[in-house]
Amino acid sequence: MKRLLLCSIPLTVLTLPLLAQVPAQEPSVAEIRKILVDRIDTAKQSVGIVVGIVSPKGRAIVAYGHLAKDDTRPLNGDTVFEIGSMTKVFTSLILMDMVEKGEVSLDDPVAKFLPSNVPVPERNGRKITLRDLSTQTSGLPRMPDNFHPKDFGNPYADYTVNQLYEFISSYTLTRDIGEKYEYSNLAVGLLGNALARRAGMDYEAMVAGRILKPLGMKDTAVTLSPDMKSRLATGHNAILSPVPNWDIPALAGAGALRSTASDMLTFLAANLNLIKTPLAPAMAAEVSARKPTGMPNIEIAYAWHIFTANGKTIYWHNGGTGGYRTFMGYDPATSLGVVALSNASTPTGVDDIGHHLLDPSSPLKTFPPQ
């Protein structure tokens, strides 16, 4: 399965299930712990991993490993991680919330919400819309070609909104808008920028007001409080050396959020209709349409990717920054949700763990002993 990462570089209405629809086939705490022990101690693929599951029966969190290679404090559900491109689901949820409230339309051109002196590329008379950005069919590339980090340890930190606008103003589309899926950090970063301008506030304030506060997600943010900093897991690279955290100011909507397993289980519970939230209509709308991605068995809704196989339909998104790999997903038929957060940027990440816990027939990766 193709990875949807922030760094280098992811027509029927889905009805959310009733609580008693189908009982979830939940993995046991012992099974999850064994997976994490193998992944960390035997395969050496992370320093610490936290996995959470949520269903109508409640929630469980299993953690194994340490906060950092040189910090033996254990992890738990309140440990903070960069969640990378999982942020994109939040950005598209804001879009759907604005649509529900009549503030924007999916077919509004993104140019409507940008400065008047920023021309947005068009092709064959078609304008890039908010829908195109959210469904990764805008025709914009994965990354802008004026992205030249001064510090590759924190590559997005010095990329500015002015540079974003300069690229948009000068780019020529190479194919028709809406023609083809291409996963683009640029596109969703631009979407977050446009929605924040429509809301009259910065991206972080917009996410907090529209999603985090209504759901009671107190440990999710772009800017970490001192308390959150004290609980932040150190990120590590593929050889498990500590690396700096990433700051993503101009493309915040593509991957700037930090969060915990506990908060992400709350988010998944809301998407599964296990808790009441005023965001329920927007969450349902976010998975109400599907487009092909060109990858086997994978479609895209609004940010959420949809994997259909083995008689199951899984909604999911992953994330990756310089020192972290993350996954969240849910099965609406069984009302089971899974989040997996790792403080190491290894190639495999935790996608296979998340998919396996949602669908036991989905295999775990195997590794030679290290």
C-alpha positions in Angstrom: 0.0 0.0 0.0 1.4 3.4 -1.0 2.4 5.6 2.0 0.9 9.0 2.2 3.5 11.1 4.0 3.9 14.8 4.6 7.6 14.9 4.1 8.4 13.5 0.7 6.5 12.6 -0.6 -2.9 10.1 0.0 -21.6 7.9 -5.1 -23.5 6.8 -2.1 -23.7 8.6 1.2 -22.1 6.6 4.0 -24.4 6.3 6.9 -22.7 6.2 10.3 -23.5 3.0 12.1 -25.9 2.6 15.1 -24.2 1.4 18.2 -25.8 -2.0 18.1 -25.3 -2.6 14.4 -22.4 -5.1 14.3 -20.3 -6.0 17.3 -16.6 -5.1 16.9 -14.1 -8.0 16.7 -11.6 -6.3 19.0 -8.0 -7.2 19.3 -6.9 -8.0 22.8 -4.5 -6.0 24.9 -2.1 -8.9 25.0 -2.1 -9.2 21.2 -1.4 -5.5 20.7 1.4 -5.6 23.3 3.0 -8.6 21.6 3.0 -6.7 18.3 4.6 -3.7 19.9 7.3 -5.7 21.7 8.2 -7.4 18.5 8.3 -4.2 16.5 10.5 -2.4 19.0 12.6 -5.0 20.7 13.1 -7.5 17.9 12.7 -5.5 14.7 14.2 -2.2 16.1 11.6 -0.2 14.2 10.8 2.4 16.8 11.7 3.7 20.2 8.1 3.9 21.5 4.7 3.2 20.1 1.2 3.9 21.5 -1.8 2.1 20.1 -5.4 2.9 21.0 -8.7 1.2 20.1 -12.2 2.5 20.5 -15.6 0.7 20.1 -19.1 0.7 21.6 -17.5 -1.4 24.4 -15.2 1.5 25.4 -11.5 2.3 24.7 -8.2 0.8 25.5 -4.6 2.1 25.1 -1.5 0.0 24.9 1.9 1.6 25.0 5.4 0.1 24.8 8.9 1.6 24.7 10.2 5.0 25.9 9.8 8.7 25.4 13.3 8.8 23.8 16.4 6.7 23.4 18.0 8.6 26.3 14.7 9.0 28.3 13.4 5.8 29.8 10.1 7.3 30.9 7.2 5.1 29.6 4.7 6.3 27.1 0.9 6.4 27.7 -2.3 7.8 26.1 -1.3 11.3 27.0 2.1 11.2 25.3 2.3 13.9 22.6 3.3 13.0 19.0 3.5 14.9 15.7 0.7 13.5 13.6 1.8 14.8 10.3 -0.6 14.3 7.4 -3.4 13.1 9.6 -3.9 16.8 9.9 -5.4 16.8 6.4 -8.5 15.1 7.8 -9.1 17.9 10.2 -8.6 20.5 7.4 -11.3 18.7 5.2 -13.6 18.4 8.2 -13.4 22.2 8.6 -14.3 22.5 4.9 -17.4 20.3 5.4 -18.4 22.1 8.5 -18.2 25.4 6.6 -20.3 23.9 3.8 -22.9 22.7 6.3 -23.1 26.2 7.8 -23.4 27.9 4.3 -20.1 29.7 4.7 -18.5 28.1 1.6 -19.5 25.8 -1.3 -17.5 22.8 -2.4 -17.5 24.2 -5.9 -16.2 27.6 -4.8 -12.9 28.4 -6.6 -10.1 28.6 -4.1 -9.2 32.0 -5.7 -12.3 33.4 -4.1 -10.6 33.2 -0.7 -7.1 34.3 -1.6 -5.7 37.8 -2.1 -6.9 39.4 -5.3 -3.4 39.8 -6.6 -2.7 36.0 -6.4 -3.8 34.4 -9.7 -4.6 30.7 -9.4 -3.8 28.5 -12.4 -6.7 27.3 -14.5 -7.0 24.9 -17.4 -9.4 24.5 -20.3 -11.8 27.0 -18.6 -11.9 25.1 -15.3 -10.9 26.6 -12.0 -9.5 24.8 -9.0 -12.2 24.4 -6.4 -12.2 23.6 -2.7 -13.5 20.2 -3.6 -10.6 19.6 -5.9 -8.1 20.4 -3.2 -9.7 18.2 -0.6 -10.0 15.2 -2.9 -6.4 15.5 -4.1 -7.5 16.1 -7.7 -6.5 19.7 -8.2 -3.7 19.1 -10.6 -1.3 20.8 -8.3 2.0 18.9 -7.6 2.9 17.2 -4.3 5.2 20.0 -3.4 6.0 23.5 -4.7 9.2 23.8 -6.7 10.3 26.9 -4.7 10.6 24.8 -1.6 14.3 25.0 -0.6 14.8 24.4 3.1 17.7 26.1 4.9 17.5 23.4 7.6 16.6 19.9 6.4 16.1 19.0 10.1 13.1 21.3 10.1 12.4 21.7 6.4 9.0 23.5 6.4 9.9 26.1 9.0 11.2 28.8 6.6 8.6 28.3 3.8 6.4 31.3 3.9 2.9 32.2 2.8 4.3 34.7 0.3 6.4 31.8 -1.2 3.2 29.7 -1.4 1.4 32.5 -3.3 4.4 33.1 -5.5 4.4 29.5 -6.6 0.6 29.3 -7.2 0.8 32.5 -9.2 3.4 31.2 -11.5 2.5 27.5 -11.9 1.1 26.0 -15.1 -1.1 23.0 -14.7 0.1 20.0 -16.7 -3.2 18.2 -16.8 -6.9 18.9 -16.4 -8.3 19.7 -13.0 -10.3 16.8 -11.6 -8.7 14.4 -14.1 -6.5 12.4 -11.8 -5.6 11.8 -8.1 -2.2 13.1 -7.0 -1.5 13.3 -3.3 -0.4 16.9 -2.6 0.8 18.5 0.6 0.7 21.8 -1.4 -3.0 21.4 -2.3 -4.2 20.7 1.3 -1.8 23.4 2.7 -3.5 25.8 0.3 -6.9 24.6 1.3 -6.1 25.3 5.0 -4.8 28.7 4.1 -7.9 29.6 2.1 -10.3 28.3 4.8 -8.4 30.3 7.5 -8.7 33.4 5.5 -12.5 32.8 5.1 -12.7 32.3 8.9 -10.8 35.4 9.6 -8.2 33.7 11.8 -5.1 31.6 11.6 -5.2 27.9 11.0 -4.6 26.8 14.6 -7.3 29.1 16.0 -9.7 27.8 13.3 -9.1 24.1 14.2 -9.4 24.8 17.9 -12.7 26.7 17.6 -14.4 24.4 15.1 -13.1 20.9 16.1 -10.9 20.6 19.2 -13.0 22.6 21.6 -16.4 21.0 20.5 -14.9 17.6 20.9 -13.0 18.3 24.1 -9.6 17.5 22.6 -7.4 19.4 25.0 -4.1 17.8 24.0 -4.2 18.6 20.2 -2.5 21.7 18.9 0.0 23.3 16.6 1.7 25.3 19.3 2.6 23.2 22.3 1.8 24.4 25.9 4.5 23.9 28.5 2.6 20.9 29.8 2.3 19.3 26.3 6.0 19.9 25.8 6.8 18.0 28.9 4.8 15.0 27.5 6.2 15.2 23.9 7.9 12.0 22.7 11.2 12.8 21.0 11.2 12.0 17.3 13.8 9.6 15.9 14.9 8.9 12.3 15.2 5.6 10.5 18.3 4.6 12.4 16.7 5.7 15.7 18.8 8.8 16.2 16.9 11.8 17.8 15.8 14.5 15.3 14.3 18.0 15.7 10.6 18.6 15.6 9.0 20.1 12.5 7.3 23.5 12.3 4.9 24.0 9.3 3.6 27.6 9.3 2.6 28.2 5.6 1.2 24.7 4.9 -0.2 24.0 8.3 -3.4 22.4 7.0 -1.3 19.7 5.4 0.5 18.5 8.6 1.1 20.8 11.5 -0.9 19.2 14.3 0.4 17.4 17.4 -1.8 15.1 19.4 -2.1 12.1 21.7 -3.7 8.7 21.4 -6.4 9.7 23.9 -7.4 12.7 21.9 -7.3 10.8 18.6 -9.6 8.1 20.1 -12.1 10.9 20.9 -11.8 12.0 17.3 -12.4 8.5 16.0 -15.3 7.9 18.4 -17.0 11.0 17.0 -16.5 9.8 13.5 -18.0 6.5 14.5 -21.0 8.2 16.0 -20.1 6.7 19.4 -20.3 10.2 21.0 -22.6 13.0 20.3 -21.1 16.0 18.5 -22.4 19.0 16.5 -19.8 17.9 13.9 -21.7 14.7 13.1 -23.2 16.1 9.8 -19.8 17.4 8.6 -18.2 14.1 9.5 -20.8 12.2 7.6 -20.4 14.5 4.6 -16.6 14.1 4.7 -17.0 10.4 3.7 -20.0 10.9 1.4 -18.2 10.7 -1.9 -15.5 8.5 -3.4 -13.0 9.1 -6.2 -10.5 6.6 -7.6 -6.8 7.0 -6.7 -5.2 4.6 -9.2 -4.0 2.4 -6.3 -5.5 -1.0 -5.9 -8.6 -1.1 -3.6 -8.0 2.5 -2.5 -10.4 5.4 -3.1 -10.4 8.9 -1.6 -13.3 10.8 0.0 -12.6 14.2 1.4 -9.1 13.6 2.8 -10.0 10.2 4.2 -8.7 7.3 2.2 -11.0 4.2 1.8 -9.5 0.7 1.6 -11.9 -2.0 0.5 -10.8 -5.6 0.7 -11.5 -8.9 2.4 -15.2 -7.9 2.7 -14.2 -4.8 4.8 -14.2 -1.1 4.2 -11.7 0.9 6.2 -11.5 4.7 6.4 -7.9 5.7 7.2 -5.1 8.3 6.9 -1.5 8.1 8.0 1.1 10.7 8.7 4.9 11.2 8.8 7.3 13.9 9.8 11.0 13.7 10.3 10.8 11.7 13.5 7.3 10.2 13.6 4.9 7.8 11.8 1.2 7.7 12.6 -2.0 6.0 11.5 -5.7 6.4 12.3 -8.6 4.4 10.8 -12.0 3.0 11.5 -14.4 0.4 10.3 -18.0 1.7 10.2 -19.5 -1.8 10.0 -17.9 -2.9 13.3 -17.7 0.5 14.9 -14.0 -0.1 15.6 -11.4 2.6 15.5 -7.6 2.4 15.8 -4.9 4.9 16.3 -1.1 4.1 16.2 1.6 6.6 17.0 5.3 5.9 16.7 8.2 8.2 17.7 10.4 6.9 14.9 10.4 7.7 11.1 11.1 4.2 9.9 10.0 3.2 6.3 7.3 0.8 7.5 5.8 3.0 10.1 2.7 1.7 11.8 0.3 1.5 8.9 0.4 -2.3 8.9 -0.3 -2.4 12.6 -3.4 -0.2 12.2 -4.8 -2.1 9.3 -4.1 -5.5 11.0 -6.0 -4.4 14.1 -8.9 -3.3 12.0 -8.8 -6.4 9.8 -6.9 -9.4 11.2 -6.5 -10.8 7.6 -4.4 -7.8 6.7 -0.8 -9.0 7.4 1.8 -7.5 9.6 5.2 -6.7 8.1 8.0 -9.1 9.0 11.6 -8.1 9.8 14.8 -10.0 10.2 16.1 -9.8 13.8 18.3 -6.8 14.4 
